[in-house]
Amino acid sequence: MKRWFAAFLLALLGFPPALHGEGPGMVLAPEGSFIMGFDGENDMEWGDVDEGPVHQVYLDAYWIDRYEVSAAEYADFLNEHPRDGGRYIRLEPDTTIEKADGRFRARPGLEGYPANRATWFGADAFCRWRGKRLPTEAEWEKAARGDDGRIFPWGNRLPDPETVTYRRSFAELGFKAMEPVNGMEKGQSPYGLRHMAGNVWEWVADWFDDDYYRKSPAKNPAGPKTGATKVLRGGNWYYKAYYMRATYRFNDKPDATKVWQGFRCAKSP
């Protein structure tokens, strides 16, 4: 029996969905519907117009990385594609990856920290290099909040320093503004994923359209066919609680290389 099917059957029988994945560190999100989007009519006056309307979305089963891609992993990929390095990452003193003796490497001590300043093109190429792909925006949101409509990956309570990296200043803390990709267990999502809020914004596959939810299909939405910017999800180490919400949508040009841009991969069974 294939591993993904065995894991899927166990999920149907009531076992936790965070089971052995299709690849190292992957988690199965079983098929089914979930609540996508955020209702802006609330006492806290949270929510942006591009997060609505709230709607039901059905997704086929898929695998998704439990952790964000680490600096060590991305450095290995860059060394396999040396001529594309300039298109896939921007090396700065605040990048978790550096170049030494003509080779990319994680900065010493940061091997397990998230790769940052990665472009969408680099994220997309890395996932394909691994035999995976970037998650769709809908897949990312389901993996972050499950099927109960929660606000944050861990539930509806506001974030705290033991749950998520937020309101941390890189100017003051340096790389300690981040956490290792396997950190913050208390803030994990219903499927056991880490850092679905905070740490680095995560690229997803979709082009951005602020009105997409009004016209998106109810089954396996894959985003607009074209656009000018790509979607990022999950907030970063500096932003406040508002941006930690599993429904918040951010976007940037696919060749952008901001200090807080990273990603994780997904895979279809």
N, C-alpha and C positions, 0 to 999 in steps of 0.2 A: 504494500500500500504506500502511495506517495506520502511524503512527510506532511505536505500542506493539507492533504485530504484527511489524514489521521488527526492533525491538529484541529481541523475544522469540525470533525465529528466530536472530538472531545469538548469543543466549545459549545456545540449543540446540546451535549449531555450535561452542561452546567459547570464544567471546569473553567477556571479563569482563562480568558482569551490570550493572556500574555504567555504563550507557550513557545516551544522551540520553533524558530523561524525558518524560512526558506533559505536564509543564509545566516552567518553568525550575527547575532544581535538583532534579528528581525522578529516582529510580533504580528500575529494574525488579527486583522480587524474583520470579523465575520460579516457576511452579507446581511443586508437589512436596511431599514429606514432610520433616519435620525432627524433631529430638528436643526435646521441651518439658519443662521441669521440672528438678529437681535432686535427686539421691540423697543423703539426709542421712547415709548410712552411708559415711563417708570419714575418712581419717586426720586431716584438719584439723577435723573435727566442725563443718563448715559446713552450712548448709541449715536452713530452717524447714519446719514441717509443711505449710504452705500451698503449698509448692513441689513437693509430690509428690502422687501418684506420678509418676515419669518416664513419659512416654508419647509415642507417635508421633502427629503431627498433620499432616494434609494440608491445604494451602492452595492456592487458585487463585492465579494470577499477580496481582500488584498493584503499584502504584507507591507510593513513599514518599519524603518529602522527604529530601534528603541532609543538610540542616541544620535545626537548631531554628529556629523562627520568631523573627525578630529584633525588636528594639525598634522600629526604623523601620517594619517591615512591620505590626506590631500597632498602632502609633500611627496609621497610615493607616486601618486598619480602624476604630479607635475614633472617628476623625473622621467616618466615614461613619455611625456609630451613636451620636451624642452623648448621646442620652437613656438609652442603656443602659450608659454608661461605668461607673457605679457598680456595676453587676451583673457587669461583665466584668473589672474590674481594681481594685486598691486602690493609690492613689498615696501613697507614703511617701518619705522621703529615700533609702531603699535600693532604690527601684524604678527600673529603667532607663528608664522613661517618665515624663515630667512634663507639666504643663499650663501653657501660657503664652499670654496674650492670648486665652483661651477655646479654645485648640486643644491637642490632644495632640501631643506630639513626643518623639522619643528625646532623652535628655539629650545635650548636645554631647559628641562623642567616643565615645558608646556606641551609635551607630546600628547597628553590626554585632554588638552583644552580644545575648544572648537576652532576649526579653520575659520579665519575671518578675512575680510576684504576679497572674498571670492565673487566673481561675476556670475550672472545667471548662466552665461555660456559655459563657464568652468563647472558650475554645479551640474548642469545638464550633461556635459561630457563625462564628468566623473561617474555619475550614476550609470550611464550607458557602458562605460568602461568596466564597471562592476557587474554588468548584466542586469541592471535595474533601470529605474527611471525616476524622475522627480514626481512626488505625489501631486495629484490635482488639488486645487483649492478645497474642494469638497472632501476629498480623502483626508487632507490635513486637518480640517475642522472636526470631522468625526473622530479621528484619532486623538484629538486634543480634548474633546468634551464628552465623548460617548453618545448615548442615545437618550439621556435624561434632560437635555437642555440646560446644563449647568453653565455658569458664567465663566469660571476659570477651570483649568484642568483638574484641580484638586477639589472643586466644589463651588459653593457660592460665598464662602467667607473671604474677606479681603486678604490680600497677600501680606506676608510677614517675611523677615530676613531668613528664616529657616525653610521657607517654602519656595522662594523664587529670588533670583537676582533682579533687583530693581532699585532705582534711586541711588545707584552707585556711580561715583565719579571716576572716570579713567584717569583724569588729571591728578587725582589724589591717590588712587589705589593702584594705578598701572594695570597689569594683567590680572591682578587679584580682584578687579571689578567683575571678572568672569569666574566661572566654576568649571571644573572638569566635566566632560560630557556625561559621565556617569554619576554626577552629584545630584543633590537636592531631591532625595528620595521622597521627602514629605510633600513635594509638589508634583508628583507624577500624575499622569492622566489615568482615566479608568482602565486603559489597556497597558499601563505600566511604562509609558514613555516618559523620558526625562526631558526637562527644559522645553516643554511645549509652550511655556511662557518664560520670558526673560532670556538671559545669556545672549544669543544673537538672533536677529531677525532671520527667518528661514525662507529662502526662495521656494516657490512652488511652480508647477508647470504652466499655469494659466496666464494669458494676457489679462490685463486689468480693464474692467469696464464698470464704472460706478453705478450703472443701471442694470447690470447683468442679471441680478436676482429676479427682476420682473419678467424676464423672458427666458431664463435658463430651463433646460429640460428637467423633469422630475427624476430621471434615472441617469446615473453616471454622467453628470455634467462635466464637461472638459474645458469650459471657458470659451471666450470669443475666439474666432479663427485668426484674427489679427489684432494688433494694438500697438501702442507706443511704449508701454511700460509693462513690466511683469509684477505679479503679486508676491508680496512677502507677508509672512504671518509670525505671530508669537511675541512681539515686543523685544526689548533688549535690556541690558543691565542698567541702563540709565533712566528709562521711561517710568512714569508713574503707573498706578494700578489700572487706570482707564485703558491703557494700551496693552495690559496683560490679558485682557479678556480673549477668550478663544474665538470670538467672532470678529475681532477688530481686523480691518483690512488695510494694508499699507502697500505701496507700489513704488517702483523705481525703474529707471532704464536698465535693460539687461546687461549693459556694459559698465554699470556703476560698480564702484569698488569701495563702498563705505566701510569704516572700521568695524561696524556691527553687523555685517552681512555674512551669513553662513547658510547651512542647509542640512537636510537629511534625505535619504532616498526611499523609494517604495518599489513594489514589484507586484505584478499580477500573477496569480497562481498558474 
